[in-house]
Amino acid sequence: MARTIVVSGGGTGIGKAVAARFASDGDRVVVIGRRSDVLHRAAEEVGGTALPADLGDPAQVERVRDELAERFGTVDVLVNNAGGNVEIGDGAADGPKDTARRWTGNFHANVLTSVLPTEALRDLFSPSARIVFVSSIAAYRGSGGGSYGSMKAALHPYAYDLAADLGPRGITVNVVAPGLIDDTEFFGGGLDGERHAALVAQTSTGRAGTPDDVAETVHWLASPGARHVTAQIVQVNGGAENGR
């Protein structure tokens, strides 16, 4: 039976790969993101439905919740993938105001965009629903500027609490923490060759990850085979978290 899958940040990169993986099963896939043109193009490519919204905005989250309820009734899988790092390309912080901008910006982009839709959809989750958060290797070893890694790390205890709260309903809650993933928009203009090579050298597999690597992990966590897996953080980084 087809399930209703909701993927935030589903217009590009990891989110689009996740949406495509579920769509290949014949599931009903809804992709959510801020850029309407990018989102509609992705939805057309994967065979899903586009629902443009800024999930850090409570009013827009309420609208999303109402549209999902009206069109689909229940949600079987929620993949909280929306996020980004406002520090990239900014250089060093220049005083308290700039620091506040960076920290609140990453809080909005990486915490609120996951927490607000999850809380809004609580009553729409079907029995045995699956919730997956996309975190980052930066939650374990920092991000260089402080705020991005800290905001991703904030999702981990939230997932633990949510797993305990929703577990009696048969709902599982897990986190996937990717390392370096090629073919995404995360680094904006991209990493220079030296930095990319250095990050690859930290892996045990000798390569960067791909969006499909993450998508397959998310897909498994939402499968019947992972029904007794909850409150876990699965790192998809080729062993890079251990460093070298």
Salt bridges, closest charged atoms under 4 A:
ASP25 OD1 - ARG21 NH1 3.24
ASP25 OD2 - HIS219 NE2 2.50
ASP27 OD2 - ARG3 NE 3.97
GLU45 OE1 - LYS16 NZ 2.29
ASP54 OD1 - HIS108 NE2 3.38
ASP66 OD1 - ARG65 NH1 3.58
GLU67 OE2 - ARG63 NH1 3.22
ASP90 OD2 - ARG101 NH2 2.81
ASP98 OD1 - ARG101 NH2 2.70
ASP98 OD2 - ARG102 NE 3.37
GLU119 OE1 - ARG122 NE 2.66
ASP123 OD2 - ARG65 NH2 2.52
ASP165 OD2 - ARG122 NH1 2.69
ASP182 OD1 - HIS196 NE2 2.87
GLU185 OE1 - ARG35 NH2 2.67
ASP213 OD2 - ARG207 NH1 2.87
GLU216 OE2 - ARG21 NE 3.04
